[in-house]
């Protein structure tokens, strides 16, 4: 019986939440018969369930609401504002009683009769008005205009509702904890699958195992996707209660508001929906109270008396963007400034140098409010700072834009799920840890001589690009063996908090990056505030996820709002005045520099990844084949190669260097060097000559058209097998190719064939017109007649690189 009662409570709560929004929408469009029928079914089902469980008070309330709705269905009553308010009041009372039943408490007696009588009063008033106006020969108004309107795609809504009823979808209720356990188990199975795949590759070709293993891989992928989607909910479950909220608040404030909802089909983790519910509610209340004017004020300003509140959700990659905009008065810059001056948040001199955007962001500071008086809606100083804090806790952010007299827009960026995040894996003292990638601003690898460390007690400051940045040694933070600052190479991870503060974290090395499945930790492990969860890497090793925000707060690295918002204008002008460049030493021992805006990042790669088979050297980085400049004439000494990854906005290239020094400002005069086309000018840095490379000549000589431009992306045909689709296709795609189904007679299309198929095609004289790459199933056959073992990644990528330029490479059969 307890299970049945829990089912009743859950089902009733869902119905009541859904019916609130439906009733408000029906009030705005009384002719929507489908919506009226839906509301009636909601109330009728609740009444039947209450009778089954012997809850007479609930049954009486729902029965009264059902009678009122039945009169509307029969055409005996019109859904005016008073009727809708009375029905909504009964729904609120039923919801409160259900909460009391769930808590095992008795709901206070009294008040039910007044709610039921309110329905009867509206009926009597309606009959009297009809009789009176019938005598005058006029028709009564269909709907009161002091509530909100509701705009939605009614045709799509009806179609979706009709399709859902016709399909008769089968559902079952499960605890979220059970889904979490299943998802955790499937994630562990995927990690075990990855470990097994690694071992199979080491063992060589296993024909009797490869086929079943590939099927297992496909099944596991489908199951994992299905389990992940079980936790996802359409955001319309959150949008459904918003029309009711807007209706009640606008009626309370004497305003008229039209709600426009868009993007309800966007799916979000159910825990994330609950997390953003309060911030979203607060922003809507702010928009109605502070933003949208009263009808008389809007009329005087030449606007429609009904204000528009638009709420839209959009998915972009692994993030969800929610926009809340109104067409109200906008944020009052002078009022915000006056309040900030009165509270001491800024000084008059600072106010004079602040831009409008920085001034508007002061509304997110703790205790800041422009309300003239404390009311039930605003003025208590608990406002947008809490909204920002709640969003930052889950890795989200909020921005505001506003135009005087036109309205205000708040843009929320939140992660798609709390359990799967992009992470960076770092290593210190022989242990690996994960950092949420959203905080990572830049990764710096430099010699200790190029960085100026200054100890200040337990903390340190590092001078990087002329700026003093707080620096933490991750080993010291975690109580591990301390890092040696005298080491030749240091790895700094620059982290930027949501507040805008920047600090550096010293680690020994960077291991990898990718999506991480985050799991909660025991309370005892979470208590120190160093870790935000745990995850498993592909090799099955567990690692701890660092709590970046809390670590920064523990070491006093989070500045107050005043310091965040105010940046001296003269410092910004100074930074923009002098050009900046990355200083390095080339393989000839010459000090060179390249303009900093061209540097995408600094790479360290294996020297074996360089391909010199063509006249122009290339290298494989992150699965992409890029042109390579700066190599010495002879062989490269050492196993590792330091590279500058340069980009001009359309294409990328790599420049090999012997040693990277630092980013510097070019404050001395630039002297042109016409005799060397690769050098833009010579200048002095710290009294020593430096050659500034000419970016135009560098990209003209070594650059290539971007693969994403039309016609530049090469095409490749794969073997018709499950292995090729699941294993080979991602590798070919990452190498810059577009996978196509057939080559035709196009000589530029690359074809990959198994050795057996190649021999048959050659015997029949049906070879493809373009370059061909042959794959062998056995490692011992690799190299025979140019065949490549199908798991030899380096040779396969090199062959793909050569096939892109068959005329330069000197042939087309590999």
N, C-alpha and C positions, 0 to 999 in steps of 0.2 A: 504493500500500500504506500510506503514511503517513496518508492520509485514512481508510482503513478502520480503522487502529489507533486513531486519534483518536476515531472513531465508537464503537469497542469500549470505550474507556476511559470516554467520557461515558455510554454506555448502562449499563455495568456499575456505575458510581458511582451513577447514579440508582436502579438496581434495589436496590443494597445499602442505600442510605439509606432507601428505602421499606420494605424487608423488615424492618429493625430494629424500627420501630414496629409493624408487623403481627405480628411474632413475640411481642412483649410483650403485645399485645392478645389474641392467640390463647392465650397462657399463662393469662390471666385467664378465658378462656371456651373451654375445649378442645372444646366441642360445636359451635363455629362452623366447619363444614366448608368454607364458601366461603372463609374467611380462610386455612385450611390449604391449600386448593388454590392460592390466590394465592401463598403463600410457596413452595410446591413448584415452581410455574412459574418464580418468580424464580430459585431455585437451579438448576433444570434448564436455564434459558436461559444462565445464567452458565457452567455446566459445558460446554454445547455450544459457546459462543463461545471458551472457553479451549482446547478441543480443536482448534478451527479454526485458532487462532493459535499452536498448539504451545507452550502454557504448561503443562507437565506438573504442576508443583506446584499451580497454581491448579486444574487439572482434578481432581487427587486430593483436594484439600480440598473442593471443591464436590461431588464425587461422594460423599464420606463423609457430608456434610450431607444430600444428596439421599436416600441410603439410610435415614438416620435418620427423615427426614420421610416416606418411603415406608412405613416400618413403622408410623408413626402413622396414616397414611391407611388402612392395612390393618387397623388395630385391634390390632396386635401390641404397641404401646407406648403409654404415656400421656405427655403432655407435662409432666413434672414440672420442678421448678426446675433440677435438674442438667442435664437434657437441653437445656432452653432456654439455659442458660448456655454449654454446650458449642457449640451452634449459633451463638450470638452471638459467641463467641470466634473461630470459624472465619470468620464474616463480617468481623470486625475484621482478621484476618490477610489476607483477600483484599483488603480495602480498602487496607491498607498496601502490599501487593504491587503493586496497580494504581497507587498513587502513585509507587512506585519505577519502574515501567515508563514512566509518563508523564515522569518526570525523567531517563530514560535510565540509571538506576543498577541495580546488582545488589542484590537483597534478601538479607540474610545467611541463610546456610544454617542448618538445624536448627530444631527446635520443632514442625514439622508433624506428626511422628509422635505427639507427646504430645497435640496437639489432636484428632487422629483417634482416639487411644486413649481419650480422655475420652468420646467417643461410645460406644465399645464398652463401657467400664466402666459407663456408665449402663444399657446394655442388659443386661449380666450381672447388675448389681445388681437390676434390675427383675425378671428371670426368677427370681433366687433369692428375692426378696421374694414373688413370686406363688406359688412352690412352698411356701414356708414358711407364708404366710398362707392358702393353699388347704387346708393340713392343719388349720389352726385354724378353717376355715370362715368367715373374715372377708374383706372386700374391701379392697384397698389404697386409700389416699387418691388422689384424682385429681390434686391439685395442691398444691404446697407453699405455705405461707402466709407465707413470709418475703420475698416479692417484692411489687411493687406491683400493685394492681388497676388496671383501665383501664375507664373508662366512656365510652361514646359512643352515638350513635343507631345501633344495629346495623342496624335495618331500613333506614334511609335509606342507610347505608353499603353494604349489600348491593345495594340497588336502584340506587345510583349506579354501583357496580362492574358490575352486570349490564347496565345501559344502556350503559356505556362499551364493554363487550365486544361487545354486539349491534350498536352503531352502526358499529364498525370505522372509527373516525375516522382520517383520513389526516393524517400529521404529517411535518414536515421540519425538520431542524436548521439553524439559521443563526447566524452569529456576531453577538453583541450589537452590535459596532461597525457592522455592515452595517445593522441596524435603526436605529441612531442616525443614520446618514447618510440613510436614507430618511425618517425623521421630520423631520430638519433640512430636507431638500428640500421636503417637504410644507408645513412651517411657512412656508418662504420663498414657496411658491406662494400660500398664504393671504394673506400680506402683499401680494404682487403683485396678488392679486384685490381686496383692499381699496383699493389705490391706483387700480386700474382703475375700481372702482365710484365712487370720488370723482371721477374725470375724466368718467365718463359722466353723473353728476349735473350737473356743470358744463356739459357740452355740451348738456343738455336731453334731451328724449324721442327715443329711437332705436328705433323699432319693430322694425327688422330685427336689432338687436343685443340688445335687452332680454331676449327669450325665451331665446336660446342662453346669455346670460350668467347668467340665473337657473338654468338646468340645470347650468352649470359650477359655480355656487355650491353647489348641492345635492350634486353629485358630490364636490367637494373636501371638504365637511363629512364625508361618509361615509368617504372615504379617510383623512382625518386621524383620525377616531375609531377606525378599524380599526388604523391604525399605532400609535396610542397604546395600544390594548389589547394589541398584540403584546408590549409591554414589561411588561405586568401579569402577575402570577402570583397564584394563590390562596395565601393565607397557610397553607393546610394543608401546603404543601411545607415550611414551617418547623415547623409543629406535628408533622409526621410523625416527627421524630427525638426529640421531647421524651419520649415514654413510655420509650424506651430509656435516656435520661439519668436519668430519675426512678428507674427500676428499679435501675440500677447503683448510684446514689448512696444510695438507701434501703437496699439490701442491705449496702453498705459501712458504713453508720452503724447498722445493726440496727433500722431503722424500717420501718413498713408505711405506704405512701402510695397513695391512689387518685387518679388523674388524671382531671379532667373538662375536656374541650376543647370549646369552643363558638366558632362564627364562622369555621370553616375556609374558608367560601366567600367571605370578604372578599378583595378583590383589592388588591394593593399593587405598586408599582414593584419590579422584581426587584433593583435596586441598593439600594433601601430595605430589602428583606428581609435582604440580606446585612449591611447596616449595623446593624440591630437584633438580629442573631443573638447576638452576644456579650453585649450588655446583658441580653437576655432569659434567656440561659443563666445569667448571674451571679445574677439575681434568683431563679431557680428553685433554684439551689444554696443561696442564702441561706435561702430558705423552708424547705427540707428540713433544713438544718444547724441554723439558729438558731430557726426558728419552730415546726415540728412536733415535738412531744415524742416520747420513746420510748414504746412500747406500755404499759409498766408505769406511767409517769407519767400517761399519758392515762387509763388505767383508774382510777387513784387520784383523778383530777380529775372522774370521772364522764362521761368522753367515750368514744366508740368507740375501740378500739385502732388502727383504721386511720384515718390522717389524710387529709384531703381537700385537694388542691391544684387549684384551679380557674383556668383560663386562658381568657379570653374576648376576642374581637376584635369591635369594632363600628365602622362607618363613619358619620361625621357630617360631611356636606359634603365639604370638601377635607382632612379630617383623619381619622386612624384612632386609635381609643382601644383600648388593650390593658390589660386588668385581670388582675393576678396576685394571687390571694388564697389564704390558707390559714386553717385553723381551729385554729391552734396556740396557743401561749402569749401571743402578742402581744409588742409591744415593751415592755421593762422601763424605765420612765421613770427610776427611781432609779439603775439601773445605767448608763444613758446619762449622767445628770447626774454621777455619780461619776467616770466616765471623762473627761468634759469638764472637770471640776474638776481631775482629776489631771494632765491634759495642758496645763492653762493656757488652754484654749479659752474658758472663762468664769470669772468670779469668783463667790464665794459670794453677794455682793450682787446680782449679775446673775441668778444662779440663782433667788433668791427672787422676782424680778419676772417670770420667764419663764412664758409659757403652755405648756400641754402640746404644742400643735401646733408652736410654735417650738423646743421642746426636741427633739421627734422629728426635726425637720429637720436637727439636728446630725449625724445619721448620714451625711449627704451630704458632710461636710467631709473634706478630704484626710487620709489616714492614720488616720481614726477607725475603731476596731473594738472591739467588746465581747467578742471571743473571749478566753477565759482562757488558751488555749495555742495555739501554732502547729501546724496540722495540714495534711493534704493538701487540705482544703477551705477553711479560713479561718484568720484570725489573722495575716496578713502585712501588713495595713494597706493593701492594694490592694483597694478595695472600691467602695462606692456612689458615691464621687466620680468615679470613672472612668465609671461608668454614666451619671451626669448629664452629664459632659463630652461623651461620645459622642452623647447625644441632642441636646444643645444645638448641636452642630456641624451637625446637619441641620435645625435649627429646631424641635426637639421639646422636651418638658418631662416632668418626673416629679414625682408627689406621693405622699405616704404617709399613710395613716390606720391607726390601730390601736386596739384595745380590749383591755385586760388580760384574759387568759384566754379570749378569743374568737377572736383571730386578727389578721392584718395584711393590708392591701391596698395594692399599688402600682399607681398609675394612670399609664400612659404615653400621652402625646399626641404623635403624629408626623404630619408631612405625608404626603399620599397619594403624592406623587412628588417626586423631587429636581429634576426638569427643568421643572415648571410650578408657579409660585408666584404669589401675589397681591403686586403691587408698587405702589409710589407713585413717580411720575416727578417729579423736581424739577429746577429750572434754576438755574445759577449761572455768572456770567461768560459768558453766551451759550451754554453747553453744558448738555446734559441728562444726568441720571444717575438710576438706579433704586435704591430702597430697599425691602427686603423689608417688606411691610406688617405682618407679625407683630410687628415691633419698635415700630411707631408707636403711641404712647400718646395723643398729642393734637397738633393743629396750631394754633398760636397766631399770629394776625395782630394786631399792635399797633403803636402809635407808639413811637418811640425814647424819648419823654418818659415813657411809662408803664412802661418797663422800666429797671431800674437795672443798668447794666453796670459791672463792676469788672475791670480788667486785672490779671493776676498772671503776669508773664512772657509766655510764648506763649499761655497759657490765659486764659480769662475766666470770670467768674461772673455770672449774671443772677438778679435777684430777681424771682420770679414767684409770685404768691399768697402772699407772705410767706416763701417758701422760697428758699434760695440753691442754684442748680442749676449744675453745670459746663456750660460752653457752648463749642462749637467752631464756628469759621467754616469752612464747607465749602470755600470758596475757598482759605483758608490751608492746610487739610489737604491739598488736591490741588495746591497750588502755582500757583493761578490768581490772577487779579486780585482783590485783597482787597475784601471787602464794606465799604460805607460805613455805619458805625454811626450817623452823623448823619442818615441818610435818614429820611423821615417815617414810612414804613411798613416794618416788618420781618416776615419770616415765619420762625417758629421751629418746627421739627419736634421734638417731645419724644419721645425714644426710650427705651424700657425694655428692658434686657437680661434674659435668662433668670435671671440672678443677682439681679434686683430693682433694680439700679442704674438711675438715671434721669439723662439728660443731654440737652442741647438742641443742635440742629444748625441754624445760621443759613443759610438759602438765600434766593434772590431771589424765587422764586415756585414755586407748585405747579401742575403741568401736568395730570396725569391719574392715574387709578389703574385697575388691572385685572390680569388674568392675564398673566404673562410667561413665555415659553419661554426658559429659561436655557441657555446653551451655555458650555462650558469655554473658557478663554483659554489663550494660549501661556504656558509656564512663566515666561518673562521678564517678562510683564505681571503674573502672579500673585505674583511674588517679593516686591515691596514690601509686600504684605499689605493693600492698599487696596481691591482688587476681588475679588469672588467669582465673576464670570462676566460674560457679555454677553448682550444680548437685542436684538430688533428691535421697534420700535414699529409701529403700524398704517401709518404713512406711509413705512415702509421704512428709517427712520434707525436706525443702530445706537447703542445706549447701553450704558454699563458699569454693572454691578450692584455697589453698595458693600458691602464686608465690614464690617458695623456692629460686630460683636463684636471683630474685630481692630483696627479704628480706635480703639475705646474702650480696648482694652488698651494700644495704642501710646502713648496720652496719659494713662495711669495713672488711668483713670476707673472701673475695676473694683475695688470694695472687697473686702477679705478676708471670709471667711465669718463671722468674729466680728462685724464691723460690720454685715453684712447681717442677721444673726439678731436682734441686740439693738437695740431701739428703746426709748428711755426712756418709761416709762409716763406720766410727767407731760406729755411732749410730745403723746402721743396724746390725753390728757384735755383739753389746751388746745385742740387742733384741734377736738375735738368740742363744746367749750363754746360758742364764738361762732358764730352763723350767718354764712354767706358769701353774697355776692351779686355779680353782674356789673354793673359801673358803666358807664353810657353817657350820651350826650347825645342828646336827641331833636331832631326838626326844628324845634321851637319854641325851642330853646336851653336847655331845662330839663335839669338833671342828674337822671337816674333810675337805678333799679337794679331787678334782678329776681333772685329767689333762685337761687343757683348750681345747685342740684339740678335745676332745670327746664331749664337750658341744655344742649341736646344737642351743639351745635357752632355755630361762627361761619361764616356763608356770605358769599360775595361773588358777586353775580349781575348780569347785564345788566338795566338798567332797562327795556329793551324786553320783558322776559319778564313784566311785570306786566299783568294783565287786569283792567280796570275796567268791563267791559261790564255786569256785574251790580252790584247795590247793595253787595255785599260783595266787596272786592278779593281777588284770588287771584294766585298766582305759580307758575310751573313750576320745580321744583328737582329735578335728577337724574331727570327723567321723571315726577316726582310732582307733583300739583296740590294746593297747600296754601293755606289761608286766610292773609291778610296783614293785619297790624295796624300802626299807627304811621306810616302815610303822611301827608305834609302834604296840606293841602286843595288846593293848586295842583299843577302839574306837578313832577316830580322833576328836579332839575338834575343834570347829570353823566351819564356813560354807565354807571357802576357803582353798585350799591346794596349797603350793608352790612346784614346781617340776623343776628338771633339766632334760631336754630331751637330752639323750646321744645317740650317734651313732658311730658305728665302721666302717662305710663305706658300710656295707651290711645290718645291722639290727639296730633297735632302741629299747630303753627301757626308762622308766621313773624312776627317783629316787626322792622320797619325802623327803623334808627337813623342818625343823622348821623355819630356817631363813637363808637367803643368805647374805653373807657379801660383798665380792668383789673378783675380780681376782687379784692374787698376783704372784710375782716371787719367786721361790723356790731357794733361794741363799745359804741356810745352807745345811749341810750334810744330806743325806738320810740314816737312820739307818733301816736295814731290821727287820721285825717282823715275824719270822717263825711260831709263835704260833697262829697267826690269818690269815687264808688264804685270807680274804677279804681286808687285809691291806697290801699294797706294802711296805710301810716304814713309819717311824715316822720322823718328822723334826720340826724345830722351825720357826715360823713366828711371828715377833715382840716379840721374847722372850717367846712365849707360844707354847706348844706342839700341833702339828696337825697331824692327821692320814691321809696319802695319800692312797686312795682306789686303790686296784689292779684291773685295767680295765679288764685284761684277766679273772680273777676269776669272776668278776661281770657279764660279758657277758656269761661266761660258765654256770653260775648258773641261770641267769634270762633271757638271750637272747633267741630269737626264730628265725627260718629261715625267711628271708624276704619274703613277700607275692609275690613279683615280680619274684622270682626264679622259674624255671620250676618245676611243681608238687606241689609247696608249697601253691599256691593260692586256697582256698576252693571254691567249686561250690555250687550254689543255684538255685532251680527251683521256679519260681514265679507263682501265679495264672494267668490264661488267662483272663485278663481284662485290659481295658484302664487305670484304676486307678493304677494297679500294674506296668504297663509299664511307666507311667509318674510320679508317686509319689513314689512308693515303690522301683523301680529299682535303682534310684540314691542313696537312703539311703543304700541299700544292697551293692552296689558297693563301696561306701565310707567306709563301714565297712570292706572292704578287700575281698569281695566275687566276684567271676566271675559268672554272670548270664548265665544259660544254659537253653535249651528248654526242656530237659527231663533228668530224673535221671537214668533210666534203673534199673539194679540190683546193682548199686554201693552203698555200705553202707556208703560211706563218703560224698555223696551228700546230702545237706540239702534241704528240701522241705517246702515251706510255703503254707498253705492251708487255705481257709476260713472255718469257723466253720461248715457250711452246707456241704461243699464238704468232710470235714474230717469225718463227721458222716456217709455219704453215703459210703465212701471208707472203713471205719471200718466195716460197716454192710456187705459189699460185700467181705470183706477179701482181699482187694487190696491195702493195705497200702504200702507206699514206703519203700524201704529197709533201708534208712538212717534216720537221725534225722528229726523230723517234728515239725514245729512251726505253731500253730493255731491262726488265727486272727478273732476277733469279730467285727461286724459292729456297735455294740451298747456299749457305755461306761459302762452301768449298768451290762452288761454281762461279763465285763473284770474280770478275776480271776477265773471264774467258770470253773472247770475242766482244769485249766491251760491255758485257752484262753487269748489272749492279745488284747486289743483294738487297732485297726489298726493305730491310731494316738498317741499311747503311745510310744514316741520315746525312752525313757530311758529303759523301759522294753523290747522293741523289740531289741535294741542294746545289752542288757545284754543276751537275749536269743540267739542271733547270736553268741556272744562270747562263751557262754556255749556249743553251738552246734558244734563249731570248735573242742572241746575236749570232746566228749561224754563219753569216758572211765573215764576221770578224773572227769567230772561233775557228774557221777553216773547214767546216764540215757540218753535216746534219745527222749522221748516224752515230748513236752512242751505244 
